[in-house]
Amino acid sequence: MEQLKASIEAEIKTGRIGTPVFLRCFYQVNQQFTDRGTIETLINLANSWMHSEIEFSHLREDDCQATVLLQFADGESALLSANYLTDAIQKSTIDLHLIGSRGVIYHQCALEYEYV
C-alpha cells in the first residue's frame, strides 16, 4: 500500500489532476475482518491525499463489509469500502478513483497479498 500511496502522491505533486476533491476506493480482501485495520488503512490514504482535515465521518460495518463516508473541512469527500471475500479462490483487489479539479487518477488491480 505504501508504493501505491507514494505513486499517487507523486502524481498529485505534479499538478496534473489539480487539487484532489473526491476519492472512491473499494478494497476487497481475502481475510476475515478481525479489527478495523482494513478500513483505517483506507481512511489514512484519503486523509493523506486531501488538503484539509476530516470534518465528518459516517461508518457502517458488519462482519463482511465496512463502508465509510468522509467529509473534509474544505469540501472534499471520500467513499471508502472494504469487503471480505468469502470465496478463498478469489484474489484481493483494489479499485480506486481519485478525482481532482483538473483530472482523475484511476487504479484497479488484483493483489497478491493483503495491504493491511
WOSULJO-V918306 format. One record per residue. N is the residue number from 1. PHI is phi in whole degrees, 0 to 359 (999 if undefined). Layout:
n:N phi:PHI
n:N phi:PHI
//
This chain:
n:1 phi:999
n:2 phi:297
n:3 phi:294
n:4 phi:297
n:5 phi:302
n:6 phi:295
n:7 phi:297
n:8 phi:290
n:9 phi:300
n:10 phi:297
n:11 phi:294
n:12 phi:299
n:13 phi:295
n:14 phi:290
n:15 phi:85
n:16 phi:298
n:17 phi:260
n:18 phi:75
n:19 phi:273
n:20 phi:299
n:21 phi:236
n:22 phi:208
n:23 phi:237
n:24 phi:240
n:25 phi:221
n:26 phi:247
n:27 phi:238
n:28 phi:256
n:29 phi:244
n:30 phi:262
n:31 phi:215
n:32 phi:289
n:33 phi:288
n:34 phi:255
n:35 phi:205
n:36 phi:268
n:37 phi:301
n:38 phi:294
n:39 phi:290
n:40 phi:295
n:41 phi:300
n:42 phi:293
n:43 phi:298
n:44 phi:297
n:45 phi:299
n:46 phi:301
n:47 phi:296
n:48 phi:284
n:49 phi:267
n:50 phi:272
n:51 phi:266
n:52 phi:222
n:53 phi:276
n:54 phi:293
n:55 phi:258
n:56 phi:212
n:57 phi:220
n:58 phi:227
n:59 phi:246
n:60 phi:235
n:61 phi:210
n:62 phi:217
n:63 phi:283
n:64 phi:244
n:65 phi:205
n:66 phi:228
n:67 phi:230
n:68 phi:228
n:69 phi:250
n:70 phi:245
n:71 phi:236
n:72 phi:259
n:73 phi:301
n:74 phi:266
n:75 phi:101
n:76 phi:294
n:77 phi:212
n:78 phi:211
n:79 phi:241
n:80 phi:236
n:81 phi:221
n:82 phi:241
n:83 phi:237
n:84 phi:270
n:85 phi:279
n:86 phi:278
n:87 phi:269
n:88 phi:296
n:89 phi:282
n:90 phi:293
n:91 phi:273
n:92 phi:294
n:93 phi:223
n:94 phi:229
n:95 phi:228
n:96 phi:229
n:97 phi:235
n:98 phi:245
n:99 phi:262
n:100 phi:249
n:101 phi:290
n:102 phi:228
n:103 phi:180
n:104 phi:225
n:105 phi:251
n:106 phi:237
n:107 phi:217
n:108 phi:218
n:109 phi:197
n:110 phi:275
n:111 phi:249
n:112 phi:283
n:113 phi:211
n:114 phi:284
n:115 phi:253
n:116 phi:264
//
